[in-house]
Amino acid sequence: MKTGTVLKFNSHAYGFILESGDARKEYFFHISAVAGRKSLKPGDLVRFEAGPENGTTKAPPAVRVELIEPSKSAVLR
């Protein structure tokens, strides 16, 4: 599995993850791909798998997304 940081998450339940490490690739996700969560926040650290690319989005999909650690700004609030 890959790890990354949530870049964006909008009110329509879509977001982007930036992969950690040298690849630094962006992945697109819908909240339905996130185990046991109804939302994520920018800065959250997640684990995910790359889904099959279907050519309909610029970024490949992320599937089986799991929260590893909430963003520090979310914890301090």
PDB file with SEQRES, HELIX, SHEET and CRYST1 records, atoms N, CA, C and O in Angstrom:
SEQRES   1 A   77  MET LYS THR GLY THR VAL LEU LYS PHE ASN SER HIS ALA          
SEQRES   2 A   77  TYR GLY PHE ILE LEU GLU SER GLY ASP ALA ARG LYS GLU          
SEQRES   3 A   77  TYR PHE PHE HIS ILE SER ALA VAL ALA GLY ARG LYS SER          
SEQRES   4 A   77  LEU LYS PRO GLY ASP LEU VAL ARG PHE GLU ALA GLY PRO          
SEQRES   5 A   77  GLU ASN GLY THR THR LYS ALA PRO PRO ALA VAL ARG VAL          
SEQRES   6 A   77  GLU LEU ILE GLU PRO SER LYS SER ALA VAL LEU ARG              
HELIX    1 AA1 ILE A   31  ALA A   33  5                                   3    
HELIX    2 AA2 LYS A   72  LEU A   76  1                                   5    
SHEET    1 AA1 5 GLU A  26  HIS A  30  0                                        
SHEET    2 AA1 5 TYR A  14  GLU A  19 -1                                        
SHEET    3 AA1 5 LYS A   2  PHE A   9 -1                                        
SHEET    4 AA1 5 LEU A  45  ALA A  50 -1                                        
SHEET    5 AA1 5 ALA A  62  GLU A  69 -1                                        
CRYST1    1.000    1.000    1.000  90.00  90.00  90.00 P 1           1          
ATOM      1  N   MET A   1       0.840  -1.187   0.000  1.00  0.00           N  
ATOM      2  CA  MET A   1       0.000   0.000   0.000  1.00  0.00           C  
ATOM      3  C   MET A   1       0.882   1.246   0.000  1.00  0.00           C  
ATOM      4  O   MET A   1       2.030   1.224   0.444  1.00  0.00           O  
ATOM      5  N   LYS A   2       0.316   2.313  -0.504  1.00  0.00           N  
ATOM      6  CA  LYS A   2       1.009   3.596  -0.571  1.00  0.00           C  
ATOM      7  C   LYS A   2       0.584   4.463   0.614  1.00  0.00           C  
ATOM      8  O   LYS A   2      -0.441   4.201   1.243  1.00  0.00           O  
ATOM      9  N   THR A   3       1.363   5.478   0.910  1.00  0.00           N  
ATOM     10  CA  THR A   3       0.961   6.462   1.911  1.00  0.00           C  
ATOM     11  C   THR A   3       0.977   7.838   1.253  1.00  0.00           C  
ATOM     12  O   THR A   3       1.666   8.060   0.258  1.00  0.00           O  
ATOM     13  N   GLY A   4       0.209   8.749   1.827  1.00  0.00           N  
ATOM     14  CA  GLY A   4       0.165  10.095   1.285  1.00  0.00           C  
ATOM     15  C   GLY A   4      -0.565  11.036   2.222  1.00  0.00           C  
ATOM     16  O   GLY A   4      -1.011  10.649   3.302  1.00  0.00           O  
ATOM     17  N   THR A   5      -0.677  12.283   1.782  1.00  0.00           N  
ATOM     18  CA  THR A   5      -1.311  13.342   2.552  1.00  0.00           C  
ATOM     19  C   THR A   5      -2.499  13.883   1.771  1.00  0.00           C  
ATOM     20  O   THR A   5      -2.405  14.114   0.565  1.00  0.00           O  
ATOM     21  N   VAL A   6      -3.613  14.082   2.457  1.00  0.00           N  
ATOM     22  CA  VAL A   6      -4.792  14.664   1.818  1.00  0.00           C  
ATOM     23  C   VAL A   6      -4.479  16.116   1.475  1.00  0.00           C  
ATOM     24  O   VAL A   6      -4.112  16.909   2.342  1.00  0.00           O  
ATOM     25  N   LEU A   7      -4.632  16.448   0.193  1.00  0.00           N  
ATOM     26  CA  LEU A   7      -4.412  17.837  -0.260  1.00  0.00           C  
ATOM     27  C   LEU A   7      -5.683  18.655  -0.131  1.00  0.00           C  
ATOM     28  O   LEU A   7      -5.672  19.773   0.385  1.00  0.00           O  
ATOM     29  N   LYS A   8      -6.787  18.075  -0.612  1.00  0.00           N  
ATOM     30  CA  LYS A   8      -8.070  18.771  -0.637  1.00  0.00           C  
ATOM     31  C   LYS A   8      -9.170  17.758  -0.352  1.00  0.00           C  
ATOM     32  O   LYS A   8      -9.026  16.570  -0.639  1.00  0.00           O  
ATOM     33  N   PHE A   9     -10.268  18.243   0.214  1.00  0.00           N  
ATOM     34  CA  PHE A   9     -11.472  17.440   0.371  1.00  0.00           C  
ATOM     35  C   PHE A   9     -12.629  18.419   0.351  1.00  0.00           C  
ATOM     36  O   PHE A   9     -12.669  19.340   1.167  1.00  0.00           O  
ATOM     37  N   ASN A  10     -13.580  18.238  -0.573  1.00  0.00           N  
ATOM     38  CA  ASN A  10     -14.645  19.234  -0.708  1.00  0.00           C  
ATOM     39  C   ASN A  10     -15.988  18.746  -0.167  1.00  0.00           C  
ATOM     40  O   ASN A  10     -16.112  17.597   0.256  1.00  0.00           O  
ATOM     41  N   SER A  11     -16.975  19.610  -0.183  1.00  0.00           N  
ATOM     42  CA  SER A  11     -18.297  19.305   0.366  1.00  0.00           C  
ATOM     43  C   SER A  11     -19.072  18.292  -0.470  1.00  0.00           C  
ATOM     44  O   SER A  11     -20.107  17.791  -0.032  1.00  0.00           O  
ATOM     45  N   HIS A  12     -18.586  17.988  -1.657  1.00  0.00           N  
ATOM     46  CA  HIS A  12     -19.228  16.983  -2.512  1.00  0.00           C  
ATOM     47  C   HIS A  12     -18.618  15.602  -2.308  1.00  0.00           C  
ATOM     48  O   HIS A  12     -18.929  14.664  -3.042  1.00  0.00           O  
ATOM     49  N   ALA A  13     -17.745  15.483  -1.304  1.00  0.00           N  
ATOM     50  CA  ALA A  13     -17.137  14.208  -0.883  1.00  0.00           C  
ATOM     51  C   ALA A  13     -16.040  13.712  -1.817  1.00  0.00           C  
ATOM     52  O   ALA A  13     -15.760  12.514  -1.857  1.00  0.00           O  
ATOM     53  N   TYR A  14     -15.419  14.611  -2.562  1.00  0.00           N  
ATOM     54  CA  TYR A  14     -14.286  14.263  -3.421  1.00  0.00           C  
ATOM     55  C   TYR A  14     -13.023  14.941  -2.914  1.00  0.00           C  
ATOM     56  O   TYR A  14     -13.085  16.015  -2.314  1.00  0.00           O  
ATOM     57  N   GLY A  15     -11.870  14.310  -3.155  1.00  0.00           N  
ATOM     58  CA  GLY A  15     -10.625  14.910  -2.723  1.00  0.00           C  
ATOM     59  C   GLY A  15      -9.422  14.384  -3.479  1.00  0.00           C  
ATOM     60  O   GLY A  15      -9.539  13.548  -4.375  1.00  0.00           O  
ATOM     61  N   PHE A  16      -8.256  14.898  -3.093  1.00  0.00           N  
ATOM     62  CA  PHE A  16      -6.993  14.501  -3.706  1.00  0.00           C  
ATOM     63  C   PHE A  16      -5.986  14.153  -2.621  1.00  0.00           C  
ATOM     64  O   PHE A  16      -5.952  14.773  -1.558  1.00  0.00           O  
ATOM     65  N   ILE A  17      -5.166  13.146  -2.913  1.00  0.00           N  
ATOM     66  CA  ILE A  17      -4.100  12.698  -2.028  1.00  0.00           C  
ATOM     67  C   ILE A  17      -2.785  12.876  -2.775  1.00  0.00           C  
ATOM     68  O   ILE A  17      -2.691  12.535  -3.955  1.00  0.00           O  
ATOM     69  N   LEU A  18      -1.765  13.409  -2.096  1.00  0.00           N  
ATOM     70  CA  LEU A  18      -0.423  13.506  -2.653  1.00  0.00           C  
ATOM     71  C   LEU A  18       0.401  12.373  -2.061  1.00  0.00           C  
ATOM     72  O   LEU A  18       0.592  12.296  -0.847  1.00  0.00           O  
ATOM     73  N   GLU A  19       0.888  11.492  -2.936  1.00  0.00           N  
ATOM     74  CA  GLU A  19       1.671  10.335  -2.505  1.00  0.00           C  
ATOM     75  C   GLU A  19       2.969  10.772  -1.837  1.00  0.00           C  
ATOM     76  O   GLU A  19       3.617  11.721  -2.278  1.00  0.00           O  
ATOM     77  N   SER A  20       3.340  10.073  -0.772  1.00  0.00           N  
ATOM     78  CA  SER A  20       4.603  10.331  -0.072  1.00  0.00           C  
ATOM     79  C   SER A  20       5.762   9.734  -0.862  1.00  0.00           C  
ATOM     80  O   SER A  20       5.565   8.864  -1.710  1.00  0.00           O  
ATOM     81  N   GLY A  21       6.962  10.207  -0.577  1.00  0.00           N  
ATOM     82  CA  GLY A  21       8.158   9.641  -1.199  1.00  0.00           C  
ATOM     83  C   GLY A  21       8.549  10.340  -2.476  1.00  0.00           C  
ATOM     84  O   GLY A  21       8.140  11.471  -2.740  1.00  0.00           O  
ATOM     85  N   ASP A  22       9.355   9.644  -3.270  1.00  0.00           N  
ATOM     86  CA  ASP A  22       9.900  10.232  -4.490  1.00  0.00           C  
ATOM     87  C   ASP A  22       8.868  10.414  -5.599  1.00  0.00           C  
ATOM     88  O   ASP A  22       9.002  11.328  -6.413  1.00  0.00           O  
ATOM     89  N   ALA A  23       7.852   9.571  -5.649  1.00  0.00           N  
ATOM     90  CA  ALA A  23       6.882   9.612  -6.754  1.00  0.00           C  
ATOM     91  C   ALA A  23       6.073  10.908  -6.757  1.00  0.00           C  
ATOM     92  O   ALA A  23       5.893  11.521  -7.809  1.00  0.00           O  
ATOM     93  N   ARG A  24       5.585  11.329  -5.591  1.00  0.00           N  
ATOM     94  CA  ARG A  24       4.827  12.575  -5.437  1.00  0.00           C  
ATOM     95  C   ARG A  24       3.683  12.691  -6.450  1.00  0.00           C  
ATOM     96  O   ARG A  24       3.433  13.770  -6.987  1.00  0.00           O  
ATOM     97  N   LYS A  25       3.007  11.601  -6.702  1.00  0.00           N  
ATOM     98  CA  LYS A  25       1.898  11.560  -7.650  1.00  0.00           C  
ATOM     99  C   LYS A  25       0.596  11.899  -6.924  1.00  0.00           C  
ATOM    100  O   LYS A  25       0.431  11.549  -5.755  1.00  0.00           O  
ATOM    101  N   GLU A  26      -0.331  12.581  -7.609  1.00  0.00           N  
ATOM    102  CA  GLU A  26      -1.634  12.904  -7.027  1.00  0.00           C  
ATOM    103  C   GLU A  26      -2.640  11.822  -7.385  1.00  0.00           C  
ATOM    104  O   GLU A  26      -2.635  11.293  -8.497  1.00  0.00           O  
ATOM    105  N   TYR A  27      -3.506  11.498  -6.422  1.00  0.00           N  
ATOM    106  CA  TYR A  27      -4.573  10.522  -6.609  1.00  0.00           C  
ATOM    107  C   TYR A  27      -5.897  11.161  -6.230  1.00  0.00           C  
ATOM    108  O   TYR A  27      -5.973  11.954  -5.291  1.00  0.00           O  
ATOM    109  N   PHE A  28      -6.929  10.812  -6.962  1.00  0.00           N  
ATOM    110  CA  PHE A  28      -8.285  11.302  -6.778  1.00  0.00           C  
ATOM    111  C   PHE A  28      -9.046  10.272  -5.938  1.00  0.00           C  
ATOM    112  O   PHE A  28      -8.852   9.069  -6.113  1.00  0.00           O  
ATOM    113  N   PHE A  29      -9.917  10.737  -5.020  1.00  0.00           N  
ATOM    114  CA  PHE A  29     -10.734   9.774  -4.276  1.00  0.00           C  
ATOM    115  C   PHE A  29     -12.105  10.334  -3.946  1.00  0.00           C  
ATOM    116  O   PHE A  29     -12.312  11.547  -3.920  1.00  0.00           O  
ATOM    117  N   HIS A  30     -13.021   9.438  -3.697  1.00  0.00           N  
ATOM    118  CA  HIS A  30     -14.357   9.768  -3.195  1.00  0.00           C  
ATOM    119  C   HIS A  30     -14.438   9.194  -1.792  1.00  0.00           C  
ATOM    120  O   HIS A  30     -13.788   8.192  -1.495  1.00  0.00           O  
ATOM    121  N   ILE A  31     -15.219   9.810  -0.933  1.00  0.00           N  
ATOM    122  CA  ILE A  31     -15.294   9.381   0.457  1.00  0.00           C  
ATOM    123  C   ILE A  31     -15.750   7.925   0.582  1.00  0.00           C  
ATOM    124  O   ILE A  31     -15.458   7.284   1.591  1.00  0.00           O  
ATOM    125  N   SER A  32     -16.448   7.394  -0.404  1.00  0.00           N  
ATOM    126  CA  SER A  32     -16.872   5.990  -0.350  1.00  0.00           C  
ATOM    127  C   SER A  32     -15.682   5.030  -0.360  1.00  0.00           C  
ATOM    128  O   SER A  32     -15.833   3.858  -0.014  1.00  0.00           O  
ATOM    129  N   ALA A  33     -14.495   5.516  -0.757  1.00  0.00           N  
ATOM    130  CA  ALA A  33     -13.277   4.697  -0.761  1.00  0.00           C  
ATOM    131  C   ALA A  33     -12.569   4.714   0.594  1.00  0.00           C  
ATOM    132  O   ALA A  33     -11.568   4.023   0.786  1.00  0.00           O  
ATOM    133  N   VAL A  34     -13.097   5.510   1.536  1.00  0.00           N  
ATOM    134  CA  VAL A  34     -12.449   5.674   2.836  1.00  0.00           C  
ATOM    135  C   VAL A  34     -13.139   4.787   3.871  1.00  0.00           C  
ATOM    136  O   VAL A  34     -14.349   4.888   4.076  1.00  0.00           O  
ATOM    137  N   ALA A  35     -12.375   3.929   4.512  1.00  0.00           N  
ATOM    138  CA  ALA A  35     -12.921   2.988   5.491  1.00  0.00           C  
ATOM    139  C   ALA A  35     -13.344   3.685   6.781  1.00  0.00           C  
ATOM    140  O   ALA A  35     -12.518   4.298   7.456  1.00  0.00           O  
ATOM    141  N   GLY A  36     -14.632   3.592   7.124  1.00  0.00           N  
ATOM    142  CA  GLY A  36     -15.120   4.050   8.417  1.00  0.00           C  
ATOM    143  C   GLY A  36     -15.106   5.543   8.673  1.00  0.00           C  
ATOM    144  O   GLY A  36     -15.182   5.957   9.829  1.00  0.00           O  
ATOM    145  N   ARG A  37     -15.011   6.370   7.638  1.00  0.00           N  
ATOM    146  CA  ARG A  37     -14.954   7.827   7.823  1.00  0.00           C  
ATOM    147  C   ARG A  37     -15.975   8.496   6.921  1.00  0.00           C  
ATOM    148  O   ARG A  37     -16.318   7.974   5.860  1.00  0.00           O  
ATOM    149  N   LYS A  38     -16.461   9.660   7.351  1.00  0.00           N  
ATOM    150  CA  LYS A  38     -17.383  10.436   6.532  1.00  0.00           C  
ATOM    151  C   LYS A  38     -16.712  11.666   5.947  1.00  0.00           C  
ATOM    152  O   LYS A  38     -17.284  12.351   5.099  1.00  0.00           O  
ATOM    153  N   SER A  39     -15.485  11.948   6.407  1.00  0.00           N  
ATOM    154  CA  SER A  39     -14.735  13.072   5.849  1.00  0.00           C  
ATOM    155  C   SER A  39     -13.261  12.922   6.202  1.00  0.00           C  
ATOM    156  O   SER A  39     -12.888  12.176   7.107  1.00  0.00           O  
ATOM    157  N   LEU A  40     -12.445  13.647   5.466  1.00  0.00           N  
ATOM    158  CA  LEU A  40     -11.015  13.774   5.752  1.00  0.00           C  
ATOM    159  C   LEU A  40     -10.684  15.248   5.675  1.00  0.00           C  
ATOM    160  O   LEU A  40     -11.430  16.029   5.083  1.00  0.00           O  
ATOM    161  N   LYS A  41      -9.568  15.630   6.270  1.00  0.00           N  
ATOM    162  CA  LYS A  41      -9.146  17.034   6.255  1.00  0.00           C  
ATOM    163  C   LYS A  41      -7.800  17.158   5.564  1.00  0.00           C  
ATOM    164  O   LYS A  41      -6.985  16.237   5.620  1.00  0.00           O  
ATOM    165  N   PRO A  42      -7.556  18.305   4.903  1.00  0.00           N  
ATOM    166  CA  PRO A  42      -6.230  18.520   4.331  1.00  0.00           C  
ATOM    167  C   PRO A  42      -5.163  18.343   5.414  1.00  0.00           C  
ATOM    168  O   PRO A  42      -5.298  18.849   6.528  1.00  0.00           O  
ATOM    169  N   GLY A  43      -4.115  17.623   5.067  1.00  0.00           N  
ATOM    170  CA  GLY A  43      -3.042  17.354   6.008  1.00  0.00           C  
ATOM    171  C   GLY A  43      -3.131  15.988   6.670  1.00  0.00           C  
ATOM    172  O   GLY A  43      -2.154  15.524   7.258  1.00  0.00           O  
ATOM    173  N   ASP A  44      -4.298  15.331   6.583  1.00  0.00           N  
ATOM    174  CA  ASP A  44      -4.427  13.987   7.150  1.00  0.00           C  
ATOM    175  C   ASP A  44      -3.488  13.032   6.427  1.00  0.00           C  
ATOM    176  O   ASP A  44      -3.361  13.084   5.204  1.00  0.00           O  
ATOM    177  N   LEU A  45      -2.832  12.160   7.186  1.00  0.00           N  
ATOM    178  CA  LEU A  45      -1.956  11.135   6.622  1.00  0.00           C  
ATOM    179  C   LEU A  45      -2.788   9.878   6.401  1.00  0.00           C  
ATOM    180  O   LEU A  45      -3.467   9.405   7.312  1.00  0.00           O  
ATOM    181  N   VAL A  46      -2.729   9.338   5.175  1.00  0.00           N  
ATOM    182  CA  VAL A  46      -3.548   8.177   4.818  1.00  0.00           C  
ATOM    183  C   VAL A  46      -2.715   7.081   4.162  1.00  0.00           C  
ATOM    184  O   VAL A  46      -1.619   7.318   3.655  1.00  0.00           O  
ATOM    185  N   ARG A  47      -3.273   5.880   4.191  1.00  0.00           N  
ATOM    186  CA  ARG A  47      -2.720   4.723   3.481  1.00  0.00           C  
ATOM    187  C   ARG A  47      -3.760   4.375   2.418  1.00  0.00           C  
ATOM    188  O   ARG A  47      -4.959   4.444   2.690  1.00  0.00           O  
ATOM    189  N   PHE A  48      -3.320   4.001   1.206  1.00  0.00           N  
ATOM    190  CA  PHE A  48      -4.270   3.715   0.136  1.00  0.00           C  
ATOM    191  C   PHE A  48      -3.637   2.817  -0.923  1.00  0.00           C  
ATOM    192  O   PHE A  48      -2.427   2.594  -0.936  1.00  0.00           O  
ATOM    193  N   GLU A  49      -4.484   2.313  -1.802  1.00  0.00           N  
ATOM    194  CA  GLU A  49      -4.029   1.566  -2.969  1.00  0.00           C  
ATOM    195  C   GLU A  49      -4.409   2.360  -4.212  1.00  0.00           C  
ATOM    196  O   GLU A  49      -5.421   3.060  -4.229  1.00  0.00           O  
ATOM    197  N   ALA A  50      -3.597   2.246  -5.238  1.00  0.00           N  
ATOM    198  CA  ALA A  50      -3.913   2.891  -6.516  1.00  0.00           C  
ATOM    199  C   ALA A  50      -4.924   2.021  -7.248  1.00  0.00           C  
ATOM    200  O   ALA A  50      -4.724   0.819  -7.418  1.00  0.00           O  
ATOM    201  N   GLY A  51      -6.007   2.647  -7.674  1.00  0.00           N  
ATOM    202  CA  GLY A  51      -7.033   1.929  -8.430  1.00  0.00           C  
ATOM    203  C   GLY A  51      -6.706   1.957  -9.912  1.00  0.00           C  
ATOM    204  O   GLY A  51      -5.756   2.619 -10.331  1.00  0.00           O  
ATOM    205  N   PRO A  52      -7.494   1.239 -10.708  1.00  0.00           N  
ATOM    206  CA  PRO A  52      -7.260   1.224 -12.145  1.00  0.00           C  
ATOM    207  C   PRO A  52      -7.616   2.574 -12.777  1.00  0.00           C  
ATOM    208  O   PRO A  52      -8.653   3.159 -12.466  1.00  0.00           O  
ATOM    209  N   GLU A  53      -6.755   3.054 -13.659  1.00  0.00           N  
ATOM    210  CA  GLU A  53      -7.027   4.313 -14.354  1.00  0.00           C  
ATOM    211  C   GLU A  53      -8.054   4.044 -15.447  1.00  0.00           C  
ATOM    212  O   GLU A  53      -7.967   3.054 -16.173  1.00  0.00           O  
ATOM    213  N   ASN A  54      -9.033   4.950 -15.549  1.00  0.00           N  
ATOM    214  CA  ASN A  54     -10.071   4.762 -16.566  1.00  0.00           C  
ATOM    215  C   ASN A  54     -10.111   5.887 -17.595  1.00  0.00           C  
ATOM    216  O   ASN A  54     -10.966   5.891 -18.481  1.00  0.00           O  
ATOM    217  N   GLY A  55      -9.201   6.830 -17.481  1.00  0.00           N  
ATOM    218  CA  GLY A  55      -9.109   7.899 -18.468  1.00  0.00           C  
ATOM    219  C   GLY A  55     -10.108   9.022 -18.303  1.00  0.00           C  
ATOM    220  O   GLY A  55     -10.103   9.959 -19.101  1.00  0.00           O  
ATOM    221  N   THR A  56     -10.971   8.965 -17.292  1.00  0.00           N  
ATOM    222  CA  THR A  56     -11.969  10.020 -17.132  1.00  0.00           C  
ATOM    223  C   THR A  56     -11.508  11.147 -16.214  1.00  0.00           C  
ATOM    224  O   THR A  56     -12.118  12.216 -16.204  1.00  0.00           O  
ATOM    225  N   THR A  57     -10.445  10.929 -15.445  1.00  0.00           N  
ATOM    226  CA  THR A  57      -9.915  11.984 -14.580  1.00  0.00           C  
ATOM    227  C   THR A  57      -8.429  12.157 -14.858  1.00  0.00           C  
ATOM    228  O   THR A  57      -7.773  11.245 -15.363  1.00  0.00           O  
ATOM    229  N   LYS A  58      -7.905  13.327 -14.528  1.00  0.00           N  
ATOM    230  CA  LYS A  58      -6.472  13.576 -14.735  1.00  0.00           C  
ATOM    231  C   LYS A  58      -5.619  12.787 -13.761  1.00  0.00           C  
ATOM    232  O   LYS A  58      -4.499  12.394 -14.090  1.00  0.00           O  
ATOM    233  N   ALA A  59      -6.134  12.554 -12.571  1.00  0.00           N  
ATOM    234  CA  ALA A  59      -5.393  11.810 -11.546  1.00  0.00           C  
ATOM    235  C   ALA A  59      -5.985  10.400 -11.431  1.00  0.00           C  
ATOM    236  O   ALA A  59      -7.199  10.233 -11.548  1.00  0.00           O  
ATOM    237  N   PRO A  60      -5.150   9.397 -11.207  1.00  0.00           N  
ATOM    238  CA  PRO A  60      -5.675   8.048 -11.017  1.00  0.00           C  
ATOM    239  C   PRO A  60      -6.436   7.964  -9.687  1.00  0.00           C  
ATOM    240  O   PRO A  60      -6.175   8.752  -8.778  1.00  0.00           O  
ATOM    241  N   PRO A  61      -7.369   7.020  -9.568  1.00  0.00           N  
ATOM    242  CA  PRO A  61      -8.138   6.913  -8.337  1.00  0.00           C  
ATOM    243  C   PRO A  61      -7.368   6.230  -7.209  1.00  0.00           C  
ATOM    244  O   PRO A  61      -6.523   5.368  -7.449  1.00  0.00           O  
ATOM    245  N   ALA A  62      -7.673   6.627  -5.989  1.00  0.00           N  
ATOM    246  CA  ALA A  62      -7.178   5.951  -4.791  1.00  0.00           C  
ATOM    247  C   ALA A  62      -8.327   5.115  -4.253  1.00  0.00           C  
ATOM    248  O   ALA A  62      -9.462   5.588  -4.187  1.00  0.00           O  
ATOM    249  N   VAL A  63      -8.043   3.880  -3.869  1.00  0.00           N  
ATOM    250  CA  VAL A  63      -9.059   2.997  -3.310  1.00  0.00           C  
ATOM    251  C   VAL A  63      -8.568   2.453  -1.976  1.00  0.00           C  
ATOM    252  O   VAL A  63      -7.377   2.518  -1.670  1.00  0.00           O  
ATOM    253  N   ARG A  64      -9.490   1.918  -1.188  1.00  0.00           N  
ATOM    254  CA  ARG A  64      -9.156   1.364   0.134  1.00  0.00           C  
ATOM    255  C   ARG A  64      -8.330   2.353   0.966  1.00  0.00           C  
ATOM    256  O   ARG A  64      -7.268   2.020   1.491  1.00  0.00           O  
ATOM    257  N   VAL A  65      -8.846   3.557   1.065  1.00  0.00           N  
ATOM    258  CA  VAL A  65      -8.165   4.629   1.796  1.00  0.00           C  
ATOM    259  C   VAL A  65      -8.411   4.461   3.299  1.00  0.00           C  
ATOM    260  O   VAL A  65      -9.549   4.257   3.724  1.00  0.00           O  
ATOM    261  N   GLU A  66      -7.354   4.546   4.096  1.00  0.00           N  
ATOM    262  CA  GLU A  66      -7.448   4.435   5.557  1.00  0.00           C  
ATOM    263  C   GLU A  66      -6.710   5.598   6.200  1.00  0.00           C  
ATOM    264  O   GLU A  66      -5.601   5.940   5.792  1.00  0.00           O  
ATOM    265  N   LEU A  67      -7.326   6.200   7.201  1.00  0.00           N  
ATOM    266  CA  LEU A  67      -6.662   7.268   7.950  1.00  0.00           C  
ATOM    267  C   LEU A  67      -5.582   6.665   8.839  1.00  0.00           C  
ATOM    268  O   LEU A  67      -5.853   5.749   9.615  1.00  0.00           O  
ATOM    269  N   ILE A  68      -4.362   7.175   8.728  1.00  0.00           N  
ATOM    270  CA  ILE A  68      -3.262   6.753   9.600  1.00  0.00           C  
ATOM    271  C   ILE A  68      -3.144   7.717  10.769  1.00  0.00           C  
ATOM    272  O   ILE A  68      -3.060   7.311  11.928  1.00  0.00           O  
ATOM    273  N   GLU A  69      -3.141   9.017  10.434  1.00  0.00           N  
ATOM    274  CA  GLU A  69      -2.962  10.043  11.467  1.00  0.00           C  
ATOM    275  C   GLU A  69      -3.663  11.324  11.028  1.00  0.00           C  
ATOM    276  O   GLU A  69      -3.438  11.795   9.913  1.00  0.00           O  
ATOM    277  N   PRO A  70      -4.519  11.903  11.898  1.00  0.00           N  
ATOM    278  CA  PRO A  70      -5.142  13.181  11.556  1.00  0.00           C  
ATOM    279  C   PRO A  70      -4.097  14.285  11.456  1.00  0.00           C  
ATOM    280  O   PRO A  70      -3.032  14.210  12.070  1.00  0.00           O  
ATOM    281  N   SER A  71      -4.419  15.309  10.675  1.00  0.00           N  
ATOM    282  CA  SER A  71      -3.487  16.432  10.562  1.00  0.00           C  
ATOM    283  C   SER A  71      -3.321  17.094  11.916  1.00  0.00           C  
ATOM    284  O   SER A  71      -4.247  17.103  12.727  1.00  0.00           O  
ATOM    285  N   LYS A  72      -2.155  17.644  12.159  1.00  0.00           N  
ATOM    286  CA  LYS A  72      -1.869  18.281  13.447  1.00  0.00           C  
ATOM    287  C   LYS A  72      -2.774  19.481  13.682  1.00  0.00           C  
ATOM    288  O   LYS A  72      -3.153  19.756  14.820  1.00  0.00           O  
ATOM    289  N   SER A  73      -3.129  20.206  12.607  1.00  0.00           N  
ATOM    290  CA  SER A  73      -4.013  21.362  12.783  1.00  0.00           C  
ATOM    291  C   SER A  73      -5.397  20.917  13.221  1.00  0.00           C  
ATOM    292  O   SER A  73      -6.072  21.638  13.955  1.00  0.00           O  
ATOM    293  N   ALA A  74      -5.837  19.728  12.778  1.00  0.00           N  
ATOM    294  CA  ALA A  74      -7.146  19.219  13.192  1.00  0.00           C  
ATOM    295  C   ALA A  74      -7.125  18.815  14.650  1.00  0.00           C  
ATOM    296  O   ALA A  74      -8.136  18.958  15.338  1.00  0.00           O  
ATOM    297  N   VAL A  75      -6.002  18.313  15.144  1.00  0.00           N  
ATOM    298  CA  VAL A  75      -5.888  17.869  16.525  1.00  0.00           C  
ATOM    299  C   VAL A  75      -5.870  19.061  17.477  1.00  0.00           C  
ATOM    300  O   VAL A  75      -6.402  18.969  18.583  1.00  0.00           O  
ATOM    301  N   LEU A  76      -5.274  20.166  17.071  1.00  0.00           N  
ATOM    302  CA  LEU A  76      -5.124  21.327  17.949  1.00  0.00           C  
ATOM    303  C   LEU A  76      -6.413  22.124  18.129  1.00  0.00           C  
ATOM    304  O   LEU A  76      -6.513  22.921  19.062  1.00  0.00           O  
ATOM    305  N   ARG A  77      -7.379  21.930  17.274  1.00  0.00           N  
ATOM    306  CA  ARG A  77      -8.615  22.725  17.352  1.00  0.00           C  
ATOM    307  C   ARG A  77      -9.467  22.368  18.524  1.00  0.00           C  
ATOM    308  O   ARG A  77     -10.532  22.954  18.714  1.00  0.00           O  
TER     309      ARG A  77                                                      
END                                                                             
